[in-house]
Amino acid sequence: MTDTLDTTDQTTASAPSVTQERRIVTAVPGPRSQALHARRTAVVSDGVSSVLPVYIERAHGAIVVDVDGNQFIDLGAGIGVTTIGHTESSVVGAVQDQAADVLHTLFTITPYEEYVRVAELLAEHTPGDFAKKSVLVNSGAEAVENGVKIARKYTGRRAVAVLDHGYHGRTNLTMAMNYKAAPYATGYGPFAGDVYHAPNSYPYHDGLSGAEAAARTIAYLEKRIGATDLACLVVEPIQGEGGFVVPAEGYLPALQEWCTANGVVFIADEIQSGMARTGEYFASSHFGLVPDLVLSAKGIAGGLPLAAVTGRAEIMDASQPGGLGGTFGGNPVACAASVAVFESIESRGLLAEADRIGATLTAALLELQRKYDIIGDVRGIGAMIAMELVQPGTASTTKEPNAAAVSAIAATAAQQGVLVLTAGTYGNVLRFLPSLAVSDELIADAMTVIDQALAAL
């Protein structure tokens, strides 16, 4: 099925076009992918695994094309990275122009305007109308590390609190912050200390109101840690790897109010939920949150490595000169791409597109839920939607996880040209993170494939 979007691959004038349609022409993986995979296994660590060993040659919009010519509807967007679409023309142009001017100088030695402009845009678009400052780094995990580091410096306190089912990265500190050990932390210890895991709000499973869930979380923070020792509380407004868990109404504002009253830095990890993903620049806005610090990465630079910590100026300025930074943090090419992403969100009206995609996906998944009793829950905001699968007959009782069904659906869909992501503490969530360039027609086509995969179970 072909949609009505621009179907031209805008990366170079000579590159073959990428039509916005699903098309499978070989087995998946095809012969060229299989040959590449054989080369890969000889030289790439087994610790760097791939969900699907198809090797991508080019991409545009919501479609990726492998080396065998198969075209896949990409409902994962590099786990939320190519939010505005693959090879978006303004990003490609900005990268090409900047690469011809300056590839690298190191901002902490000889700075450049592109870094400053990204910090200005982050100050403008993160929640809150107070003075804000930023530090730019390379990855989401590095943003988390720096956010914690800054909070500890500002408060003079040691402890870090996170929420159950959260995910924050693969560095030593962030492995300790993750809820699920395998595969991210198994065998890699010892880990950073003074990290505490508090119960979160998970309405589908705990049935608690926002006030009730917040009271439970706060009781843990007060009794298990003590407010006077707590530097920061790090929360994902919508949990990503945890399965797109949307907290109950009022839960997050109650936590922020408690943090403010107790001098605890409230950090919103918006690495997956930020940058227009949910129909707001940052998902915090859906909950009335004004975090002290906001962490961003993934979609911030259209596919180039860039991340940021943005927050209250007085907190960000607590670090001494030279205490923050890094060799590649805020690289000028990545910054130029980020500026183009912000401009594209505005010029293309992508916040509204996220709302459209959310409405279309949710309606389609709710229709599937009426057909299949293993779909226990459909949830999410904007272009960040998931369905949680349970064992047959348990949706209204024990809600027993059904990871096998999720794996089977993802595998079957891939064979038919639809790429979906799995998630959840128990591996029983299918999550949908399409680019904001995906059309309703492509979504409908993908949902037909998901429907067939569910029927095949």
N, C-alpha and C positions, 0 to 999 in steps of 0.2 A: 504494500500500500504506500502511495506517495502522497506527501502533504503539499501545502501551498507555500511553504517557506522558500527562501532563496536556496537553490540547489547547487550553486557553484562553489567549488572548493576555492577559497580566497587566499590560500597560503602563497602560491606563486602563480604566475600567469601560465606556466607550462604544465602544472600539475593536473592530473586527470580529475574530472569533476566527481563529487561525492553526492549522489542523489539521496534525498532523505526518504529512504525506503529500506525495508528489511529484505535481504536477498541471500540465500544460501546456495552455493554452487558446487561445493565439495563436501566430503565428510568433515566433521568438526572434532578435533583439529584436522586440517587438510595436510597434504604431503609436504608443502613447504614449511608449514608450522612444525610438523613432526621433525623435519630435518634440522630446523633451528633449535628445537627442544633438545635434540641429541647433542648439538654443540654446547648448548647451555649447561646441561648436566655435567659436562666435563670441566667447566671453568667457574660456574656460579655456585656459591654455597647453598647447600640444601636448606639452610635456615631461611633463605629468601625464597619462599614458596609462591606459587601462582595458583589462583583458583581455577583458571581455565588456560591451558597452554596453547592459546592461539596468539600469534605474534602480529601486532598491529603495524600496518604500513602507513596509513594515513587516516585522517578523521576530519569531519566538519559537522557543525551543528550538533545534532543528537545521534549521529551515526559514526561508528568506527568500522574501518575496513581492514581485514587481515591480509597477510601476504599471499593468500590463496584466492583473494577476491570476494570472500564472504563479507556481507554487510550486516552489522549487528545494531539493533536499537540499544543504545547505551543508557540504561536506567540507573547507573551508578556514578557516572561523571568523574571517574578517578577517585571515588569516595568523596564526592562533593567538591572537587577541585575545579573542573571546567564548568562552573555554574552558569556562566553566560554563553556557553557553547564551545565546542572544539574549534580551534583555529579561527576565532572571531576576528574579522578583518581589522578592526581598530587596534586590537592587541598585537596582532602580527605586524602591522605597520609600525606601531610604537617600538616594538622589539627590534625590528630591522633598522629603524632610524637611530635608536640609541646605541645599538651594537656598532654602528658605523662611526659614532662620536666618541664614546667612552665605554669600555667594557668593565673597567675596575680601577679604582684608586685607593679605596678604603676610607670610609666616611670619617673615621676617627683620626685620620692623618690629613687628608685634603678633601673636604666635603664638597657636595654638589647639590643642585636644586631639587633633583628628583626625590631624594630622601625627605627633604623639607616638605615638598608638596604632598607626599603620602601622609606625613604626620599631620598636615593641615586638614586633609580630607578625613582622616580618622577622628580628629578632634571635632570636626563638623558633624559626623554621622554616627558616632557612638552616643548612647543615651546620656543625658545631662547637659545643662547649659553652663557649667562651671569651667574654669580654666583647666585644660588638659594638655598632657605631653605624652610622647611615645618613644619607645625604643624599637628598632626594627631588627629582626633576627631571621633565621633561616627556615625554621620548621615549627610545627605546632608544639612538639615536646619541648623545644628550646624556649618557646614563649611561656609555657607552663613553668619551666625551671626559673626563668627570669621573673615571672610574676610572683612566685613564692619568695625568691631572693629579695625582691624589692619590698614585699610586705614584711618580711623578717627585719630588714634594715630599718624600715619606717617605724615599726612597733617596738623593736627590741625584744620581741618574743620569739619562741622557738617552734611551737607546735603548728601543724598543718592539718586541717580537717577536710575530708572529702565525703561524698555520698555513695552509698551502696549502689552497685550496678554502673558506676562511672568508669570512664576510660580517659586516660590523659597522655599516654605515650609509651615509649620503649627505652628511655634513658633510665639511669639508676633511680633517681628520685621519682619519676613518673611511673615506673614499674611498681614502686611501693604504693603509689596513689591509686593504681587500678584496682577495681574490685575483683576481676577474674584473673587468676594467675596464668593458667594455660591458654594459649601457648606463649604469652608475652613475657612471663617471668620465670617459668619453670627451669630450675637449675642454674639461674643466673645470680643468685644471692651471694653474700649478704646485701641487704637493701638499706636505703636511707632510713633513719629512724625518725621518731616524733611525727609520724603520719597516722591519723586516726580515721576510721571509717564509720560514719554515722548512718543510721537508717534514713532512707529517702521516702518520697511520696511516689507510690506506684499504684494508682487508683484501680487498675484492673485486678490486681492481686490483693491489696490490703484493704480496699473498701473504705479508707479513711477520708474524711474531709480534709481540706487544706489546713484548717486550724488544728485538727487532731494530729495530722502527720507532722506539722511543724512543732507541736508541743513534744512529740516523741523525739524528734531530732534535737531540739534544744535541750531536753532533759539529758540526752546522751552527751552533748557538748559540755554541759555544765558539770555533770557528775564524772564523766570519764576523763575529761581534759582539764576543765576549769577555764573560765573566760580570761583570767589574767595571764595565762600562759599561751593563749591561742593567737597566733599571728594572723591567720587567714582561714577563710572557708572558701573552697574552690568548688563551684557547681557548674554543671552544664544545664542551661535553662531547659533544653530538650536533650536528653541523653542520646548519644550517637551509637557507639558500639553496644551499649546496654539495651538497645532495641527501640529507640525513638520514644522513650518514656516521657510523656507529658505530665507534669505534676498537677495535682488537684489545685483548683482555684484558691488563691490566697496563701499557698504554701511558701513560695519563694519570697513574696513581700514580707511575710512574717519572719523569715530567716534574716533578710536584710535588715529589718528593724532591730532585731536582736543584736546583730553584728554592730550596727551603728551605735547602739546604746552601750555596748561593751568594748568599743575601740578595736574591733576585729575587722580586718580588711576583707570586704566581700568581693570575690573575684569571679567573674562570669567567663567560663571557658566556652567561647563562641567559635571555636576552631571549625566545627562542623556545621553549626546552626547559623553562623553569621554570613554577612555579605549577600543579602537579598534572598537567601535560601528560603525563608519562611514568609516572604511578603513584607517584611520590614528589613532594614539594613542589618539589624541584630535582633535575635529572638527575644532578648530581654524586654524589648518594648511591648511585646504581647502580654507580659505579666506585670507591667508597671514598674519594672526594675530600673534602678539607676546605679549600676555597679560602681564600686570604687576603682576597679581595674577591669578591663575587657581584653581578652586574649583572642586574636584573630590569626588565621592562616588559611590553608586550603584554597578557597575561592578568591582570595584577596588579589591574586596576580594572574589569573586566567590560565594557570598551568606552570608558571615559573615558581621557584622556591622563594617564599617570602612569608614572614610572620611578624606579629607585632604584639607588644604590650602597650595599652593606651589607658591612661587614668588620670586621676586628680593630680594636678601639678605638684602639690605639696608632697604627695606620696612618691611620685616619680622622681622628684628632686632630692629625696632623702639619700640617694646613692651618691657617693663621692665621685668626682671626675675620674674617668678611667675604670670605674667599677662595672660599667655596662658596655656592651659592644661585642664585636667579633670580626674576624677577617672578612667574611662574606656577607655579614648581616646588612640588609639594605642595599644590596648590589644595585648599581644604577639601571641595569637592564630590567631586573625584576621590578624595580620601582616604577620605571616607565610603563611596564605592563600593568601595574596596579593602578596608576593614574588612568589608563585607558579603560580598565574595568569599571572604576567609579563613573567615568563619563558615559560608558555604554549603558550602565544601569539606568542612568537618568535619561539619556537620549532615546533609548528603546523601550522605556516604560516597563522595566523588568520586574519591579515590585508587583505590579498588577499581573504580570505573566505568572509569577509564583502563585498568586491567588487562583488564577485560572487553572493552573496545573493541579493545585491542591484539590479544588472542587471536582475536577474531572477524575482524578485518581481515586479520591474518596468515594465518589458515587459508584465507580466501577468496582471497587473492592467491597463496598457494602452489598452490592448486587451479588458478588461471589459469595459473600458471607451468608446470604439467604439460601444459597444453593448447597453449601458445604459446611457441615457442622464442625469440621476441624478448625475453621477460622474463628478463633475465640474473640479477637479484638482487632479493630481497625482504628488507628490513631495517627496523629501528627498534625502539622500546620504547614500550609504552603506546599512547596515542592520537597517536603520531608515527611513522607507518609510510610506507614508500616502496617503489616498484619501479623499478628501472633497466632501461631498454630498450636493446637492442643490435640491430645488423643481423642478419638471419636467418643462422643457422649460425655465428655468432661467439661465442656465449655461453661456450663452453669454450676459446676460442682467443684471438683478438685483442680481443674485447669491444668492438667498434667502436660508438661511440655512435649511437643512432637517434633524433635529435631530431624528425625529421619524424613519426614514429609517435606520439610524445608529444603534439605539437601537434594531430595529427588526432584522437587519442582525447579530449583535453580539449575540442576544438571539438564533436565529435559528442556527447559526454556533456552538454555545456551545452544543446544543442538538445533533449535529452531530459529536462532538468530536474535534472542533477547537476553541481554545481560542484566541480571539482578544481583543484589548483595544480600548476604545473610547477616544476622546480628543476634543480639540477645545473650544474656548470661548463660542460658541453657541451649543456645543455638537454634531456637525455635521461632525466630522472627525473620520475615522477608522485608527488607527495607527498600524503598524506592527514592532515589536521589537523582532524578533526571536533570539535565541541563534546562535552563529556562528557555532554550530554543526549541524544545520538543513540542510538537503540535498535538492537538487533540486526536488527529487521525493516527499518528504514531502510537499514542497511548492506547487507543482503542485496539489497534493491531496487536500491541504487546499484551493487552489484557485477554485477547482471544487465545494467545499462546499460553498464558498463565491458567486460563480456564481449562484448556485441554490438558495441561499438566496436572491440574487438580483432579480432573476426571479420570486420568490414567492411574491415579493412586488407588 
